[in-house]
């Protein structure tokens, strides 16, 4: 089990091993701190200014402020279809118990 907390929303997120999120940006583009309490969590974070390289789209049927991104696995597997992905500044890291991470506001990320 993995337990993570972040201060801006005062939330505690608990996930089973292997749980993952899709590539997304968080609401309101606010910075947030992520403290890993137990276990590990693998992160991929893109520079906020490079979101345009990740093929963002907005669903007219479900209006929202945040873009929808294709699956990162799909983009990596099809570089001919997503050629801009290689231009996006990216950090891949593993957050371990006792470590804290600052995620910049508006940064597309997958956990």
C-alpha positions in Angstrom: 0.0 0.0 0.0 1.2 3.5 -0.7 0.2 6.5 1.3 0.7 10.1 0.1 -0.3 13.5 1.5 -0.2 17.0 0.1 -0.9 20.2 2.0 -2.7 22.5 -0.4 -5.9 20.4 -0.3 -5.2 18.7 3.0 -5.7 15.3 1.5 -4.5 11.8 2.2 -4.2 9.6 -0.9 -3.9 5.9 -0.3 -3.4 3.5 -3.2 -2.8 -0.2 -3.6 0.5 -1.3 -5.2 0.3 -0.9 -9.0 -2.3 1.9 -8.9 -1.6 4.6 -11.4 -3.1 7.8 -12.8 -3.4 8.9 -16.4 -1.5 11.9 -17.6 -3.3 15.0 -16.3 -3.0 18.5 -14.9 -4.6 19.4 -11.6 -7.4 21.9 -11.2 -6.6 25.6 -10.8 -3.0 25.0 -11.9 -1.8 25.4 -8.3 1.6 24.2 -7.0 1.4 21.4 -4.5 3.7 19.5 -2.2 3.6 15.7 -2.2 5.0 13.9 0.9 5.5 10.1 0.5 4.6 8.5 3.8 4.9 4.9 2.9 5.9 2.9 -0.1 7.1 4.4 -3.4 5.4 6.3 -6.2 6.8 6.6 -9.7 6.3 10.1 -11.2 6.6 11.5 -14.7 6.3 15.3 -14.7 6.4 17.6 -17.8 7.3 21.3 -17.8 4.0 23.3 -17.6 5.0 25.3 -20.7 5.3 22.1 -22.8 1.8 20.8 -22.3 1.1 21.7 -26.0 3.6 19.0 -27.0 1.4 16.4 -25.3 -1.5 16.6 -27.8 -4.0 18.2 -25.4 -7.7 18.3 -26.2 -10.9 19.6 -24.7 -14.1 17.6 -24.8 -17.0 20.0 -26.0 -19.5 17.6 -24.5 -18.0 17.8 -21.0 -16.6 21.4 -20.6 -13.6 21.7 -18.3 -10.6 24.0 -17.8 -8.0 21.3 -17.8 -7.0 19.5 -21.0 -7.4 15.8 -21.7 -4.2 14.1 -22.8 -3.7 10.8 -24.7 -2.3 7.9 -22.8 1.5 8.5 -22.2 2.1 4.8 -22.9 0.3 5.3 -26.3 2.3 8.4 -27.1 5.6 6.7 -26.3 4.7 3.7 -28.4 3.7 5.8 -31.4 6.3 8.5 -31.9 5.3 8.9 -35.5 1.8 9.8 -34.4 3.0 12.0 -31.5 6.2 13.6 -32.8 6.0 16.6 -30.4 6.4 14.4 -27.3 10.2 14.3 -27.8 10.3 18.1 -27.5 8.6 18.2 -24.0 10.9 18.7 -21.0 10.3 15.7 -18.8 11.4 14.4 -15.4 11.0 10.7 -14.4 11.5 9.9 -10.7 10.6 7.6 -7.9 9.4 9.2 -4.7 10.3 7.1 -1.6 9.0 7.1 1.9 10.1 10.2 3.8 10.7 12.2 0.6 8.8 15.3 -0.4 8.2 16.6 -4.0 7.0 20.0 -5.2 4.9 19.6 -8.3 4.7 22.9 -10.2 1.3 24.3 -11.0 0.0 23.3 -14.4 2.6 20.6 -14.9 1.2 17.6 -16.7 2.0 14.5 -14.7 1.4 10.8 -14.3 1.7 9.0 -11.1 
